[in-house]
């Protein structure tokens, strides 16, 4: 979204008491950064055909995604502010950024290997080994 629109969204969110800031995401791309009370932040972005979505980051680590809001491609600014202000950022509500559920392991993939056992004897350096 452009900087003017993001600025209007930020000012509307601040008037509602939401700690929102302007986030520069790219060269000509801006978003809305909402500071969360549990120590993280959510960065909201809206692209034309992709709609409204957010990434939730905590201590520089991606924690999860707020799923795509259906129909948000056609929302006006008032409705966007309403959605961002009313979103709950609990850990159970965050999930992968897709409208469909993805399996934990792709079909046909090999199962995970069991953990390796530690060596019983120490490994000697090469120069101490017998030849």
Number of C-alpha atoms within 10 A of each C-alpha: 16 13 16 10 13 24 18 14 22 23 17 18 22 15 11 13 10 18 17 25 19 19 19 16 13 8 6 9 15 22 25 26 22 24 17 17 9 9 9 17 23 24 23 22 20 21 14 10 10 14 16 23 20 24 20 23 18 14 9 9 9 13 16 20 22 22 17 17 15 13 11 19 15 13 14 9 14 11 12 18 19 13 15 20 18 9 10 13 18 8 11 8 12 17 14 14 16 11 10 7 9 10 7 6 10 8 7 6 7 8 7 7 6 6 6 6 6 7 7 6 6 7 8 9 7 8 7 7 8 6 5
